[in-house]
Each structure stands twice: as structure tokens, then as C-alpha cells.
Amino acid sequence: MKIQKRVDFNLVGEAVEQEAFWNRIMGEHAKFVRGFLDPTEELLFDKAHRFGKEFDRLTIEAIYFFYCLF
């Protein structure tokens, strides 16, 4: 819409905002799926839990890396 209206915008900033939005959504999905797993399935539950934690860690690392560039 901004392009159609010929509004000036920061392409990198817009890309970072979109990335942050989708990373947050995907992280929420990972935790949501974990919530539906049977806790008695310990290996699967633990793997899903670790995936959610790793996703969060990588997201923070990416944000930090980006801000170090600029």
C-alpha cells in the first residue's frame, strides 16, 4: 500500500518489522503445538519444548546481529 501511495519508507526497516512479526507468530505456534502434546510422551514433549526455546534463542540472536550491523 505504501508503494501504491508513493509514501517514502525504509525498506530494511519494513523487512525487519515483517521478520520480527512472523518470528513471533511462528514461536507462538511452536509453543501452542507443544501444549497439545501428551505430557506422558516425554521424549516428544521435551523435543517440542527444546525447539521452542531454541527458536526463541535464535530469534534473539538474529535481532542482536541485525542491530550490531546498524
Number of C-alpha atoms within 10 A of each C-alpha: 6 8 8 6 7 8 8 8 10 8 9 9 10 11 11 14 12 12 14 16 11 12 16 15 11 15 17 14 13 17 16 13 13 20 13 9 14 10 12 8 9 11 10 14 18 14 12 19 17 14 16 20 15 13 17 17 11 12 17 13 11 13 13 11 11 11 8 8 6 5
